Every structure is written in structure tokens, then in C-alpha cells.
Amino acid sequence: MIKALRGMKDILDPKFLKIFDTAREVAENYGFEYIETPILEETSLFKRSVGEASDIVNKEMYQFIDKGGNDVCLRPEGTAGVVRSFIEHKFDRAGSPKRFWYFGPMFRYERPQKGRFREFHQFGVESFGTSSIYEDINIISMAADIFERLGIEYTLKINSLGCPKCMPSYKEKLVEFLNEHKNELCEDCQRRINQNPIRTLDCKNQSCQAILKDAPKITDNLCEECNSDFEKLQNGLKSLEIPYEIDKHLVRGLDYYTKTTFEFISNKIGAQSAIAGGGRYDRLVEFLGGKPTPAVGFAIGVERIMDLVEDKKERKGIYMGALIEEAIPFIQKHAKKAREDKKVFVEPNIKSLKAHLKAADKGNYKIAMIVGEDELKKGEFFIKEL
Ligand code: HAM
């Protein structure tokens, strides 16, 4: 028997669509428009955006050479493709803000476990063209609204990574600290000292964390503007009554972030507890060859929240069934009309009344409408509410 690949699965749960519908409605209510980008992109796009030193690019890409000799890979995340498209369609030149939402599969060759898959789905948004901290608040508020509508409890963690003004001098301080403790750090962190020192801050290794708790913190080293924005961000969240915690080690696993980073966490789903992540990436458009354009966004991990969505099994729609074959065309005609505004299922097989009612009940329909010989003669239905 051929089975789905390890870490990939069929989606048979209607909650998947409920998440999509809810997130889409909220994003559109915030003034965001739909974008769909290809699942396959040039590998260099992710190397340059997500970062060559990141685990995603280093270890987790579904990368191959296609028949034309191009180095391509299945997208591990959505932001890079949206940025590529933004530049390719010259929205960076137009200079006016653009706000997109998207939904689709992402691929990371990770070790599968609960909540961690090799194919998973993200609902994401990306806002281009505004550096205002109030857009960061809009974005976080949108994610919070989506979770609220879906009945999901969360903890929001925020941090600031600073900007090109304050980040380099902070990095120097951090590297100095890391070099002083080099021998006590794990191999990965030793490598990161030169490649990407701030990634040491979220090392999962407990002994590294014990040392890093005394490391200099970026939030204590922000420039005036970044500091004032970080304060405005917190005040904005307070005024919207969105609870948050500051996590000074929240640097995220993708290299493109500047200033605000955030993550939504659930304590109900085990070790893979991040249900959404995002932040500001003011330099990425320029880095990928576009005109400098500030940007901010997030992505929700759809599979991670499936079990958290309330499963209200409301009865819905109409089940129509026939006791004799001659009644089926009559039923189909009525069903076609009723479907203009209702869900109507027509059972194509002849069954007894009892069997029809049982099927309608099992299918979670609200109403069963059955036609036998008598009903057909009168042009009527036998109607039962379930
Ligand atoms: P990310 O944190 O890598 O960010 O992924 C976002 C969310 O996708 C995670 O919080 C998690 O819920 C889900 N996720 C990630 N990996 C897996 C996996 N292997 N299995 C199941 N779910 C997973 C990004 O991808 C950024 N592009 C977000 C962003 C948008 N930043 C700015 N704009």
C-alpha cells in the first residue's frame, strides 16, 4: 500500500476550512488583499532572505535541480515569495503601501513530531511601505483577532531586535560576551558567534541558556527611535487590551527581522507551542534587489491550531431522499432551486424511510425531506426536523 510521505498528511477535518474562512475574513476586514505565489521558487531566494546560516536553509529545504538545470526548492515559508513578487511587479517603485494575505502549503524537511510536519500550511500577511510602529500594532491585533474568533487562548511574546543604527554595536557587545564564554557553549552556538551571534540567544540547550541569561540584551541597547517605538508598541497593545510578555531572547529562526519580533504561543499543544510568528523586516526588499521598503507581517501555523479550534457540530442543511426511483428527478429539481441559498444533499440511492432518516442524522443535516409514492402524486415532501 502506498502511503503519504512521512511528515505529510491528508486534511479531512472541516476545521481547516473554518480557519481559512475566519482568517481571510479578518484580514480583508483589515484592508488586506489576496496574493498567491508559486510553491516552487529559485533556491537563492530563500538563501538570501531566510539566511544561509539558518536551520531552515541549512538543513530543511526540499531542494533539487529541475530538468532545465535550475536550482529550485519548495518554499519553506511565505514571506520571501511575497517579497519577490512585490519587487517583480514593481510595487516598490509605485511607492504606495501594499498589504497582502496568503494561505498555502510550506515545506520543511524537519524531524516530524506532534505539531511539526514536513508539509504544513500557513495563513500569512505582509504589509509593505509603512515604517509606522502602529502598523506593527495593526498586524499583531489582526492575529489576536483571528485567534479570538476561533476561540483560541494564547500568550503573546514580543521583542525588538533594533535597527542598523543600534544592532551592530549591540552585536559587538554580544560577540565579546560569547567569546568570553566560548568553551562553555554548545557546538552550534560556537559556530553562531561568527555567523549569526543573536541566534545563540534562543538556543534550546539548557547549559547555553544558563550562560546566556547574563548576556547583554538588545532591548537595553536600543537607539532612541527603536526604544520609543518599542514603548509605543507596548502602549498600543495595552490600549487594545492584548496581553503580552517581553521575551528578550525572542530572535526567531529567520534572519530577515529588524525591530519588532513576536510570537503567539499556546500552552495546550505540547512542545511545538508557537502558533504564529512574525515581525518587521525593513531591509529585506532592498536586500532582494528592490527599492528600500519597510515591511511587517506574520504567519499562523494552521495545523498547530486545528486541535484548538472549537468544534461546534451544528446541524446544517437539508437531506433529500427518495423511496421510489421516479421521485428522484422531482427531488433533484427542487434541490437545484433550494441550493441558491441553502446546502442541499440529494441521496442518489433508493432507501427506506428509516434508512434515509438515519443517513440524514449521521450526515449532521438539520432537515430531512423525503418523497415516496404518495408525496410524488401530490407534489409534496415528507419533512422531518432532526
Ligand atoms: P515561522 O515562525 O517560521 O515564521 O512560521 C510561522 C508559523 O508556522 C509557526 O509559528 C508555526 O505555527 C508554523 N510552523 C512552522 N514550522 C512548522 C512545521 N514544521 N510544522 C507545522 N507548523 C509549522 C515564518 O514562516 C515567517 N514567514 C512569518 C512571517 C511573515 N514573518 C513576517 N511575515
Residues whose N, C-alpha, C, O or C-beta is under 5 A from the ligand:
A	BS01	HAM	E77 G78 T79 R108 E110 G115 R116 F117 F120 G124 V125 A274 I275 A276 G277 G278 G279 G297 F298 A299 I300 G301 R304
